[in-house]
Amino acid sequence: MIKIKEAIKLSGVSVFFASLCCLSPLVLVIFGLSSVSFASSLSDNLYGNYKWIFRSVGLILLLISLILYFRRKKGICTIDEAKKRRQEIINTSLIVLISGVLGYIFFLYVVVHYIGVFFKLW
């Protein structure tokens, strides 16, 4: 059974990349590379028009991290081994997917939102 810390580690990078649509304008403002008005318009454009691209990249990274986890940590390299341990693979994948979705919702809509409110971006 996968532990919560492992699920968060597996989904952390994908959550970060999926939330870059709103996080990157914040980083530009925090480091002084952009004005607030430009960052706000960039955030509106990235979130409004390209959010599905960022989410798709996050999902692809989540799948890659799961594949690497099963190959390196669990030693599941062949299809026969995957068939034998099918239930473990399904359970772990569902736990990591759910933790990724919940992590994305929390990080983007709570953490990034309130940092943006603090810097008066939205």
Secondary structure, 3 states (H helix, E strand, C coil): CCCHHHHHHHHHHHHHHHCHHHHHHHHHHHCCCCCHHHHHHHHHHHHHHHHHHHHHHHHHHHHHHHHHHHHHHCCCCCHHHHHHCHHHHHHHHHHHHHHHHHHHHHHHHHHHHHHHHHCCCC
